[in-house]
Amino acid sequence: MKFSIQLLFLFTVIASQTLYAGGDPEAGKSKSTPCAACHGVDGNSANPMWPKLAQQGAPYMVQHLRLFRDGGRYDPLMSPQAANLSDEDIDDLSAYYASQAGTPGAAEEDKVELGQAIYRGGIIAKGVPACSACHSPTGAGNPAAKFPRLSGQHADYMAAQLKAYRGIELDYPSAQIMVSVSERLTDKEIEAVASYMQGLH
């Protein structure tokens, strides 16, 4: 019994460290004011073309904010915002958004069958792996591996990102996986799986 309690405590500590990646959520909240215009006060953006950050894995956000800041990833809106962030700012902001509750979304009924088939089983004939293998059956992602949470994310944003991955070269490993996957999917398949992921919760 004592060993079980110690094991549970250790797991809780490791999980919390993975969730917040060393940042301070309270400090992140105070630094998040400029982010709220696009991503919402609590990280649940209202605009379907801007991603929800609430409940996103902190390690993933840390990685991508640094990519935006250092030029490894470019977006005309995000790159200037990230340009002056310190490592501490990035850790704190990521911890804050990771600590917020995400809002659920809904899938379009006519896209569920195809979207579910791709998310759960991939497309074997095209060499497309199941999305759930990296992003989990519930869409919660894998924070330790820096695979993002997709559950409840805006379908419009996810579809646009998947289409944008086609034919580009990015030098971080997870991007290479997504470039390969997106190049093998049609627009219809992308839109179906994005809608399905929006409805996961």
One Martini backbone bead per residue (centre of mass of N, CA, C, O) as a GRO file, in nm:
protein
  201
    1MET     BB    1   0.059   0.062  -0.022
    2LYS     BB    2   0.298   0.253   0.008
    3PHE     BB    3   0.404   0.211  -0.280
    4SER     BB    4   0.149   0.310  -0.429
    5ILE     BB    5   0.158   0.599  -0.318
    6GLN     BB    6   0.441   0.668  -0.425
    7LEU     BB    7   0.375   0.617  -0.722
    8LEU     BB    8   0.147   0.825  -0.746
    9PHE     BB    9   0.317   1.069  -0.670
   10LEU     BB   10   0.524   1.043  -0.896
   11PHE     BB   11   0.323   1.063  -1.130
   12THR     BB   12   0.213   1.344  -1.058
   13VAL     BB   13   0.478   1.497  -1.086
   14ILE     BB   14   0.540   1.422  -1.380
   15ALA     BB   15   0.274   1.524  -1.503
   16SER     BB   16   0.304   1.823  -1.411
   17GLN     BB   17   0.571   1.875  -1.558
   18THR     BB   18   0.461   1.816  -1.840
   19LEU     BB   19   0.227   2.019  -1.846
   20TYR     BB   20   0.415   2.293  -1.754
   21ALA     BB   21   0.730   2.295  -1.823
   22GLY     BB   22   0.832   2.503  -1.572
   23GLY     BB   23   0.613   2.700  -1.552
   24ASP     BB   24   0.407   2.991  -1.463
   25PRO     BB   25   0.075   3.042  -1.468
   26GLU     BB   26   0.050   3.321  -1.327
   27ALA     BB   27   0.257   3.466  -1.501
   28GLY     BB   28   0.120   3.398  -1.771
   29LYS     BB   29  -0.141   3.553  -1.726
   30SER     BB   30   0.000   3.841  -1.710
   31LYS     BB   31   0.123   3.790  -2.022
   32SER     BB   32  -0.160   3.733  -2.204
   33THR     BB   33  -0.302   3.990  -2.311
   34PRO     BB   34  -0.205   4.000  -2.618
   35CYS     BB   35  -0.335   3.708  -2.685
   36ALA     BB   36  -0.651   3.752  -2.646
   37ALA     BB   37  -0.739   3.871  -2.922
   38CYS     BB   38  -0.710   3.572  -3.058
   39HIS     BB   39  -0.726   3.336  -2.803
   40GLY     BB   40  -0.833   3.443  -2.560
   41VAL     BB   41  -0.832   3.465  -2.223
   42ASP     BB   42  -0.835   3.120  -2.197
   43GLY     BB   43  -0.767   3.000  -2.505
   44ASN     BB   44  -1.067   3.037  -2.645
   45SER     BB   45  -1.124   3.090  -2.945
   46ALA     BB   46  -1.358   3.240  -3.175
   47ASN     BB   47  -1.181   3.205  -3.416
   48PRO     BB   48  -1.152   2.942  -3.652
   49MET     BB   49  -0.843   3.046  -3.748
   50TRP     BB   50  -0.775   3.034  -3.441
   51PRO     BB   51  -0.625   2.879  -3.197
   52LYS     BB   52  -0.654   2.679  -2.940
   53LEU     BB   53  -0.476   2.670  -2.610
   54ALA     BB   54  -0.640   2.525  -2.427
   55GLN     BB   55  -0.491   2.236  -2.291
   56GLN     BB   56  -0.229   2.246  -2.407
   57GLY     BB   57   0.072   2.134  -2.439
   58ALA     BB   58   0.350   2.281  -2.319
   59PRO     BB   59   0.583   2.160  -2.492
   60TYR     BB   60   0.457   2.241  -2.761
   61MET     BB   61   0.440   2.549  -2.713
   62VAL     BB   62   0.734   2.598  -2.661
   63GLN     BB   63   0.841   2.501  -2.931
   64HIS     BB   64   0.665   2.701  -3.116
   65LEU     BB   65   0.742   2.972  -2.998
   66ARG     BB   66   1.045   2.938  -3.064
   67LEU     BB   67   1.009   2.907  -3.367
   68PHE     BB   68   0.882   3.183  -3.412
   69ARG     BB   69   1.114   3.349  -3.286
   70ASP     BB   70   1.368   3.192  -3.456
   71GLY     BB   71   1.243   3.097  -3.763
   72GLY     BB   72   1.128   2.789  -3.795
   73ARG     BB   73   0.854   2.952  -3.794
   74TYR     BB   74   0.591   3.111  -3.997
   75ASP     BB   75   0.389   3.406  -3.911
   76PRO     BB   76   0.253   3.719  -3.952
   77LEU     BB   77   0.140   3.720  -3.650
   78MET     BB   78   0.328   3.543  -3.456
   79SER     BB   79   0.625   3.623  -3.500
   80PRO     BB   80   0.613   3.917  -3.380
   81GLN     BB   81   0.503   3.827  -3.098
   82ALA     BB   82   0.764   3.631  -3.035
   83ALA     BB   83   1.032   3.798  -3.071
   84ASN     BB   84   1.038   3.917  -2.743
   85LEU     BB   85   1.055   3.646  -2.609
   86SER     BB   86   1.139   3.470  -2.352
   87ASP     BB   87   1.181   3.173  -2.212
   88GLU     BB   88   1.010   3.241  -1.967
   89ASP     BB   89   0.762   3.346  -2.112
   90ILE     BB   90   0.702   3.084  -2.264
   91ASP     BB   91   0.669   2.900  -2.019
   92ASP     BB   92   0.438   3.063  -1.883
   93LEU     BB   93   0.230   3.065  -2.112
   94SER     BB   94   0.215   2.758  -2.146
   95ALA     BB   95   0.120   2.699  -1.856
   96TYR     BB   96  -0.139   2.858  -1.862
   97TYR     BB   97  -0.285   2.719  -2.104
   98ALA     BB   98  -0.261   2.426  -1.990
   99SER     BB   99  -0.455   2.508  -1.730
  100GLN     BB  100  -0.686   2.531  -1.922
  101ALA     BB  101  -1.004   2.488  -2.031
  102GLY     BB  102  -1.149   2.333  -2.281
  103THR     BB  103  -1.361   2.356  -2.552
  104PRO     BB  104  -1.600   2.213  -2.716
  105GLY     BB  105  -1.697   2.047  -3.010
  106ALA     BB  106  -1.829   1.984  -3.349
  107ALA     BB  107  -1.933   1.770  -3.585
  108GLU     BB  108  -2.007   1.704  -3.899
  109GLU     BB  109  -2.217   1.463  -3.991
  110ASP     BB  110  -2.110   1.419  -4.302
  111LYS     BB  111  -1.790   1.367  -4.173
  112VAL     BB  112  -1.762   1.132  -3.970
  113GLU     BB  113  -1.703   0.868  -4.120
  114LEU     BB  114  -1.439   0.956  -4.262
  115GLY     BB  115  -1.292   1.087  -4.020
  116GLN     BB  116  -1.288   0.835  -3.837
  117ALA     BB  117  -1.136   0.644  -4.026
  118ILE     BB  118  -0.876   0.811  -4.030
  119TYR     BB  119  -0.821   0.853  -3.727
  120ARG     BB  120  -0.834   0.537  -3.648
  121GLY     BB  121  -0.700   0.392  -3.943
  122GLY     BB  122  -0.649   0.544  -4.178
  123ILE     BB  123  -0.474   0.487  -4.507
  124ILE     BB  124  -0.333   0.218  -4.631
  125ALA     BB  125  -0.310   0.271  -4.946
  126LYS     BB  126  -0.143   0.561  -4.871
  127GLY     BB  127   0.021   0.556  -4.593
  128VAL     BB  128  -0.183   0.642  -4.363
  129PRO     BB  129  -0.193   0.707  -4.048
  130ALA     BB  130  -0.323   0.710  -3.753
  131CYS     BB  131  -0.388   0.977  -3.556
  132SER     BB  132  -0.415   0.823  -3.276
  133ALA     BB  133  -0.116   0.733  -3.242
  134CYS     BB  134  -0.030   1.041  -3.151
  135HIS     BB  135  -0.320   1.189  -3.040
  136SER     BB  136  -0.508   0.989  -2.949
  137PRO     BB  137  -0.829   0.869  -2.917
  138THR     BB  138  -0.924   1.167  -2.782
  139GLY     BB  139  -0.711   1.408  -2.867
  140ALA     BB  140  -0.490   1.477  -2.628
  141GLY     BB  141  -0.226   1.374  -2.696
  142ASN     BB  142   0.152   1.415  -2.639
  143PRO     BB  143   0.342   1.600  -2.444
  144ALA     BB  144   0.621   1.453  -2.431
  145ALA     BB  145   0.625   1.441  -2.768
  146LYS     BB  146   0.482   1.703  -2.889
  147PHE     BB  147   0.181   1.625  -2.932
  148PRO     BB  148  -0.104   1.761  -3.003
  149ARG     BB  149  -0.398   1.883  -2.922
  150LEU     BB  150  -0.731   1.825  -3.097
  151SER     BB  151  -0.951   1.848  -2.912
  152GLY     BB  152  -1.179   2.101  -3.015
  153GLN     BB  153  -1.056   2.208  -3.247
  154HIS     BB  154  -1.057   2.394  -3.512
  155ALA     BB  155  -1.130   2.294  -3.828
  156ASP     BB  156  -1.028   2.530  -4.000
  157TYR     BB  157  -0.743   2.535  -3.886
  158MET     BB  158  -0.659   2.238  -3.938
  159ALA     BB  159  -0.704   2.238  -4.243
  160ALA     BB  160  -0.508   2.468  -4.309
  161GLN     BB  161  -0.254   2.330  -4.193
  162LEU     BB  162  -0.255   2.073  -4.363
  163LYS     BB  163  -0.234   2.222  -4.637
  164ALA     BB  164   0.033   2.382  -4.564
  165TYR     BB  165   0.227   2.127  -4.544
  166ARG     BB  166   0.244   2.105  -4.835
  167GLY     BB  167   0.564   2.109  -4.975
  168ILE     BB  168   0.731   2.158  -4.716
  169GLU     BB  169   1.017   2.270  -4.514
  170LEU     BB  170   1.097   2.125  -4.198
  171ASP     BB  171   1.326   2.091  -3.899
  172TYR     BB  172   1.103   1.924  -3.744
  173PRO     BB  173   0.996   1.608  -3.694
  174SER     BB  174   0.681   1.642  -3.680
  175ALA     BB  175   0.658   1.786  -3.954
  176GLN     BB  176   0.744   1.553  -4.139
  177ILE     BB  177   0.500   1.383  -4.081
  178MET     BB  178   0.281   1.593  -4.177
  179VAL     BB  179   0.375   1.629  -4.463
  180SER     BB  180   0.338   1.334  -4.551
  181VAL     BB  181   0.036   1.315  -4.486
  182SER     BB  182  -0.087   1.566  -4.641
  183GLU     BB  183   0.010   1.470  -4.932
  184ARG     BB  184  -0.210   1.209  -4.912
  185LEU     BB  185  -0.444   1.416  -4.894
  186THR     BB  186  -0.736   1.532  -4.950
  187ASP     BB  187  -0.948   1.781  -4.899
  188LYS     BB  188  -1.182   1.602  -4.804
  189GLU     BB  189  -1.018   1.445  -4.589
  190ILE     BB  190  -0.927   1.686  -4.423
  191GLU     BB  191  -1.210   1.801  -4.353
  192ALA     BB  192  -1.313   1.547  -4.211
  193VAL     BB  193  -1.093   1.512  -3.987
  194ALA     BB  194  -1.120   1.796  -3.868
  195SER     BB  195  -1.414   1.770  -3.782
  196TYR     BB  196  -1.378   1.524  -3.599
  197MET     BB  197  -1.174   1.656  -3.400
  198GLN     BB  198  -1.361   1.882  -3.302
  199GLY     BB  199  -1.561   1.649  -3.164
  200LEU     BB  200  -1.363   1.569  -2.966
  201HIS     BB  201  -1.397   1.449  -2.586
   0.00000   0.00000   0.00000
